């Protein structure tokens, strides 16, 4: 992929990475982490002509929720999932080849599949935005009043070369200081 300067790494996350479901905490945490790894990797490999995307499916009609595989909490949903796994596979193949709905479009960092997942992610995102606004004053109360931070080259050596900040990492102006050692 690096030699061709082309390719897409596809991670499979889950709607479970957005919501809490009884007895699935470790699974949900791992799927949440998969999203974070994929997003970070995308930032790292995009300059190489590569991409990373996290596909987050909702409930698809597979044997995953059958009584043999799961506990009583989710087993009743087996066979009633709205998602069609054949359609999902087609979407993922199209994504990998840049075909169909993906032709000529910039890929998202995360793609949810299924109406149920879309609704859950939208709802959780809205709740997060409401929470941010509700606690905005407290969140922002911990900043220095001058909005200047000191950045040690020991931790961010690239600043010495570029002299520029990455607004995704540091939203404020900075002053470069040398390490005390």
N, C-alpha and C positions, 0 to 999 in steps of 0.2 A: 504494500500500500504506500509506503513512504517513497519507494523508487518511482512509482507511477504518479505520485502526488495526487492520488484520487482514492476515495474509499470512505465508507461509513461504518463506524462501530455502532452496533445496535444493542442496547441494554434493554432487558425486559423488567420493568418495574411493576407496579400494581396500584389499583385504586386503594388497596389496603395501606399504602404509604401515606395516604391523606386522612384516614379516619381510624378511630379506635374501635376494634371489634373484640368482644370478650374472647379470652384465651388465644389471642393471636399477636400479642405484643412484640415478641421477638421477630416474627414474620413481618409485621408492619414496620418495625424499626429497620429491618434489612432492606425493605423496598423503598423506604424513605432515603436510606443511605445510597441505594443504587442511583436514585435521581441525582443526588448531590455529586456522586463520583462522575456520572455521565456529563453533567453540566460543566464541572471543572475540567474534565478531560477534553471536552469540546473547545474550551478556551485555549487549552494547551496545544491541541493538534491542528486547529484551524489554520495557523500560519503555514503548516506543512501541506495544505491542500486537502486535509482530511476532515471528517466530521464525526461527531458522536451525538447520538440521540437516544433518549429514554422513551420507550413505548410503555404507556401505562394503561393496560386493559382493565375494564370493569369485569363483571361476571359474564363469562362465556360458557356456553353449554358443552362442557367437557366432563370428564369423570373426576375432576379435582375435588368436587364437593360431595362425592358419593360417600355413603356410610363407612365404607372400608378405608377411606382416606382421611376423614375428618371427624370431628366431635359432633355431638348432638346440636350444638349451637348453629352450625351452618348446613348440616346435612339436609334439613327440610327444603333447602333451596335447590338441591340437586335436580336437574332436569327442567328447571323453571327459569334458568338464566336467559336473559334476553339476547345476549351476544352470540353471533354465529362465528365459530372459530375458522371456518373456511373463508369467510369474508375478511376476517382479521388477518389471516395468513396472506391473502391477496394484497391487502393494503401494505403489509410489511415488505412483501416482495417488491411491489411497485416503489416503495420508499427506497429500498436498497438499489434499485436500478434507475431511480429518477424518472419513473414512468407514471402514467395515469394521472392522478390528482397532484402528483409531485413534480411533474414535468415543467421545467422552467421556473420553479419556485425555490426560494431559500427555505431550507428545512428549519423547522422549529427545534429548539433544544429538548423539548418534551412534547410528546403527542399522546393525548388520551384517546382511547378507543372505547366506544360504547356510550350510549346516551346516559346510562347510569353513572359511569365514570365522569362524563362531562358535568352532570348535575352535581355530583359530590365535590369535584374540584372547584367548580364555580362557587358553590355554597361555602366551602372551607376558605377559599380566597376572600370572599366577601366578609366572612367573620374575622379573618386576619386583618383586613383593612379597617374594619370597625374597631377592633382591639387596639390597633396602632393609633388611631385617632383618639380613642378614649384615654389612652395612657401616654399621649404625645408629650405632655408637659413633664411628666416624671421621666420619660425616656430622654428628653433633651436637657434635663436639669443637671446631668452629670458632666457636661462638656466644660472645657475651659472657657472663660468669658471672652478671651481674645480669639478663639477658634484657631489657634496655632498649636501644632504638636511638634515635638522634637522627634526626629527619626534617626535612629542610630544606624550607621552604615554596616555595623556588624550584622544586623538583622535584615537589612534591605540594601545589599551592595550594589544592585542595579541602579539605585538613585545617583550614585557617584558618577556613573557613566551617562545616564540620561538627564539627570537633574529635573526630571519631570515626575509628577505623581500620576498614579492610575486612579481616577475618580471612583472606580468600583471598590478599591481597597481603602483609599483615604479621601474623604470628601472635603478636607480642609487644606489650606495652605500649610507648608511645612518649612522647617528650618533644619538643615542637615548639621548633625553634631558628630564628632568623632567619638569612638568608643573610649571609655575611661581606662581600658587595659593597655 
